[in-house]
Amino acid sequence: CFCKGLVLTHVNVKAGERIRVKGKVAPDAKSFALNLGRAGSDLLLHFNPRFDCHGDTRIIVCNSLSGGEWGEELREAEFPFQQGEETKPCRTEVMVKLPGDQEIKFPNRLGLEAVQFLSVEGDFGVKSIKFD
Ligand SMILES: CCCO[C@@H]1O[C@H](CO)[C@@H](O[C@@H]2O[C@H](CO)[C@H](O)[C@H](OCc3cn(Cc4ccccc4)nn3)[C@H]2O)[C@H](O)[C@H]1NC(C)=O
């Protein structure tokens, strides 16, 4: 079974701690997103792999959201995701470890000490989330 559109609050993840999200990319995935922050309107990291969305093909878009305003996008061309596969786009405090050895570092633009909010959106079915 898949959990789509998941929102967790009060997760209280601090710098150096790790969140490991495991799940499956939908076979017909267009895009999915993992969001970390204080709340839905204040995101430290919006991590958005796009298979075919907003005119983007197989690009990872990362951004921050502050008071509902998007920051400047960071676009990563390395795209280690396949539609229909199991994957672990795991992440730590604004350092995102991707499948394989690839990492994306993203500035802590909101200067959050801890993350309270985690959400998963789009074509990704969550199978497990681990905090350690
Ligand atoms: C060239 C001038 C226009 O630029 C375009 O402006 C769009 C609107 O700002 C940019 O798209 C937005 O990029 C944001 C990150 O910078 C977010 O990804 C915006 O999506 C927010 C969102 C989440 N969700 C839920 C969701 C997420 C994933 C899959 C399914 C539902 N629905 N909308 C998404 O609409 C889009 O990335 C941007 N493209 C470029 C090339 O800059």
The ligand as an ORCA input file, in Angstrom:
! r2SCAN-3c Opt
* xyz 0 1
  C      10.353     30.589    -16.512
  C       9.448     31.467    -15.659
  C       8.531     30.596    -14.788
  O       9.413     29.794    -13.952
  C       8.682     28.703    -13.428
  O       7.849     29.251    -12.353
  C       7.056     28.193    -11.765
  C       6.085     28.834    -10.763
  O       6.808     29.453     -9.738
  C       8.028     27.219    -11.066
  O       7.253     26.120    -10.520
  C       7.128     26.149     -9.107
  O       8.416     25.796     -8.535
  C       8.360     25.740     -7.101
  C       9.782     25.479     -6.610
  O      10.599     26.562     -6.994
  C       7.403     24.627     -6.665
  O       7.863     23.368     -7.168
  C       6.003     24.963     -7.223
  O       5.107     23.874     -6.930
  C       4.540     23.975     -5.612
  C       3.554     22.868     -5.538
  C       3.639     21.750     -4.771
  N       2.547     21.048     -5.074
  C       2.125     19.749     -4.554
  C       2.704     18.704     -5.485
  C       4.084     18.578     -5.579
  C       4.602     17.584     -6.442
  C       3.766     16.784     -7.203
  C       2.383     16.960     -7.119
  C       1.845     17.927     -6.256
  N       1.842     21.654     -6.036
  N       2.465     22.801     -6.335
  C       6.083     25.094     -8.745
  O       4.794     25.547     -9.227
  C       8.959     26.628    -12.115
  O       9.905     25.745    -11.482
  C       9.706     27.758    -12.804
  N      10.553     27.192    -13.878
  C      11.785     27.677    -14.092
  C      12.530     27.069    -15.257
  O      12.271     28.556    -13.390
*
